[in-house]
Amino acid sequence: MGKVSFPIDGNHKVISSSTPAVQALAVTYDATISASTEITLNTATTLIEVCAIDKAILLNWGTADASTTVFDEVIPANSVRQFFIPASTTAVNFIEQAVTAILVCIEK
């Protein structure tokens, strides 16, 4: 499978609010992320779509555990964010901002 392509607007900018029209390579649903949860990414993954249900979720790229002091991205409660996978990244770690957060991660 090749890399996922995104539509380009009239100014040759990627329209990143679109979800690629491909089947998911992997999905994760985790209602118990009180400790850092690591996902090893499929080697073909170029984008992840992350949903934080009920509470915010913190994301840390790579194999280092995520914590409230070690994170690269925040997914606000009850929202969905899409992220391109940084070069040479093989895993991602998540942790809940507060109890009852639910993580949904879709690899494309």
C-alpha positions as CSV (number, residue, x, y, z in Angstrom):
1,M,0.0,0.0,0.0
2,G,1.3,3.5,-0.9
3,K,1.3,6.6,1.1
4,V,-2.0,8.4,1.7
5,S,-2.6,11.4,-0.6
6,F,-4.6,14.4,0.5
7,P,-6.5,16.8,-1.8
8,I,-4.7,20.1,-2.7
9,D,-6.5,23.4,-2.8
10,G,-6.1,26.1,-5.5
11,N,-3.0,27.5,-3.7
12,H,-1.4,24.0,-3.7
13,K,-1.9,23.6,0.0
14,V,-3.0,20.3,1.5
15,I,-6.6,20.2,2.7
16,S,-6.0,18.4,5.9
17,S,-9.5,18.4,7.3
18,S,-10.5,15.6,5.0
19,T,-10.1,12.0,6.1
20,P,-8.4,9.9,3.5
21,A,-10.8,7.6,1.6
22,V,-9.0,4.4,2.6
23,Q,-9.8,1.6,5.0
24,A,-8.2,1.8,8.4
25,L,-5.0,-0.1,8.9
26,A,-5.6,-0.5,12.6
27,V,-8.0,0.8,15.2
28,T,-7.7,1.2,19.0
29,Y,-10.5,1.8,21.5
30,D,-9.3,2.1,25.1
31,A,-11.5,3.2,28.0
32,T,-8.7,2.4,30.6
33,I,-5.8,4.7,29.7
34,S,-4.9,5.8,33.3
35,A,-1.3,4.8,32.6
36,S,0.6,5.7,29.4
37,T,-0.7,3.5,26.6
38,E,1.7,2.8,23.7
39,I,0.5,1.9,20.2
40,T,3.0,0.5,17.8
41,L,2.1,1.9,14.4
42,N,1.5,-0.1,11.3
43,T,4.5,0.4,9.0
44,A,2.2,1.8,6.3
45,T,0.5,4.3,8.6
46,T,0.9,8.0,7.5
47,L,-1.9,9.6,9.5
48,I,-3.7,8.9,12.7
49,E,-7.2,10.2,13.6
50,V,-7.5,10.5,17.4
51,C,-10.8,11.0,19.3
52,A,-10.9,12.0,23.0
53,I,-14.2,11.1,24.6
54,D,-15.2,12.7,27.9
55,K,-11.8,14.1,28.9
56,A,-8.7,15.4,27.1
57,I,-6.0,13.0,26.0
58,L,-2.2,13.8,25.8
59,L,-0.1,12.4,23.0
60,N,3.6,11.8,22.9
61,W,5.3,10.8,19.7
62,G,7.8,7.8,20.0
63,T,8.3,5.2,22.6
64,A,8.7,7.4,25.7
65,D,5.7,7.3,28.1
66,A,3.3,10.1,27.9
67,S,2.5,12.1,31.1
68,T,1.1,15.4,32.1
69,T,4.7,16.8,31.8
70,V,5.8,14.8,28.7
71,F,3.6,15.2,25.7
72,D,3.7,16.7,22.2
73,E,0.0,17.2,21.4
74,V,-3.4,17.6,23.2
75,I,-6.6,16.3,22.0
76,P,-9.4,18.3,23.7
77,A,-12.3,16.5,25.3
78,N,-15.0,15.4,22.9
79,S,-13.0,16.2,19.8
80,V,-11.3,14.6,16.9
81,R,-7.8,15.5,15.6
82,Q,-5.8,14.2,12.7
83,F,-2.0,14.0,12.8
84,F,0.6,13.1,10.1
85,I,3.1,10.7,11.5
86,P,6.5,12.3,11.9
87,A,9.4,10.8,10.0
88,S,11.0,7.7,11.6
89,T,8.2,7.4,14.2
90,T,7.2,3.8,14.9
91,A,5.0,4.3,18.0
92,V,2.9,6.8,19.9
93,N,1.9,7.1,23.6
94,F,-1.3,8.4,25.1
95,I,-2.4,9.3,28.6
96,E,-5.7,10.7,29.9
97,Q,-5.8,14.2,31.3
98,A,-8.3,13.0,33.9
99,V,-10.2,9.8,34.9
100,T,-12.9,8.5,32.5
101,A,-11.2,9.6,29.2
102,I,-11.7,7.2,26.3
103,L,-9.2,7.0,23.5
104,V,-10.1,6.1,19.9
105,C,-7.2,6.0,17.4
106,I,-7.6,5.1,13.8
107,E,-4.5,4.5,11.6
108,K,-4.7,5.4,7.9
